[in-house]
Amino acid sequence: MSDCIFCKIISGEIKAKIIREDSFTLSFLDLNPQAPTHVLIIPKKHIVSLASADEGDMEILGRLQLAAAETARLLKAEKAFRLVTNSGKGAGQSVDHLHYHLLAGRKLLWPPG
């Protein structure tokens, strides 16, 4: 998608502080962190949201989960982190490209907002 900020990060058109990358996923620091560790994990394939994913996206969804676990290990956060995805504007999704927020480095309360 030519107007998607995350697609522009994937293509290198927009720079980001990349933490982890493979053929299917990219993990990078959030520019507006909500915790001491706040990383976004995205598929390189443009999928609007988790709600719009279908059976053909099964492999990439699994790879996203594994990328999140590996990212947490790389950041030494594997013992306590939260993985969040917002699906739709009403849930707080601000970029129409599926992404997970990995939050760590402080006590995370429940229930969240």
N, C-alpha and C positions, 0 to 999 in steps of 0.2 A: 504494500500500500504506500503510495508516494507521499501521503500527508501524515503518516503514522510516525510519531517521534521514536518509538521503539524500533520500527523497521529502519529508520535512519541511523540509529545506534548500531544495529546489526550490520548495516552496509558500510559503516565507518564514516558516514556523512556527518554525524554528530559524535563527538568524543564522549567517552564515559570511563570511569575508573573500573575496569574489568577485573573481577575476582576469579572467574572461572569461565571457560568456554570449551564447547565440543561441537561436533557437527550439527547437533540438534538444539542446543540450549546455550544461553548466555546469562551469566550472573554479574551484576554490577552494583556499585553503591548507589543508594537513593540520594538524590540531591536535597531532599527535605526530610532528614532522618527523624523518626519518631522513637528511636531507642539508640543506645550507644553503637549497636550493630544493627544496621538496616540495609538489607540487600534486596534487589529485585531480581527475580529469576524468570526468564521469559523463554518461550519457544522461538526458534528462528523462523518457523512457519507462522504466518499471520493467522491467528485464530482470535476472533473478537473477544470472546469471554468463555468461561467454563460452560456456561449455559448453551453456547452455540457450538461446542465441540460435539462431534458425533463418533460413531464406531470407527471410522477411518482415522481418528486422532488417538486411538487407544495407545499406540506405541509411544507417541510423543508425550502423552500424559504420564505414562510410567517413567519416561526419561526425565521429565520435569521433577518428579518425586525424588529420583535418584540424584539428580543435579542439586536439589535442595539439601539432601543429606551430605553430599560431598562438599558443598559450599559451607555448611555448618562445621564440618570437620576442618576444612582449610582455615576457618576463622576461629578455631578452638572454641566453638559454641555448641558442640554436639550434645553436651549434657543438659542444656536448658535453652530452648528456642521455641518460637511460635512461627508457624507458617500460615499465612492468610491469603485468600484471594477474594476479591470483591467481584460480584457478577451483576452488572447493570448500574446505572446512575444512582438509583435509590439505595443501593448498597454501598455507594462511595467509589465506584469504578470511575476514574477520571481519564484513563487512556484506554481506548478501545482496541486493546491487544492483550490477550490473556497474560497475566503476570501474577507471581506469588511474591509476597513480602515476607522475608525472613527477618524476624526481630529477635534480638538477644542483648545481653549485657546489662539488664536491669530486671527487677522483679516485674513480671507481667501479671496483672490482676485479672480475675474472672468474676463476673462476665465482662467481656470487652464492651466498648461503647455502644 
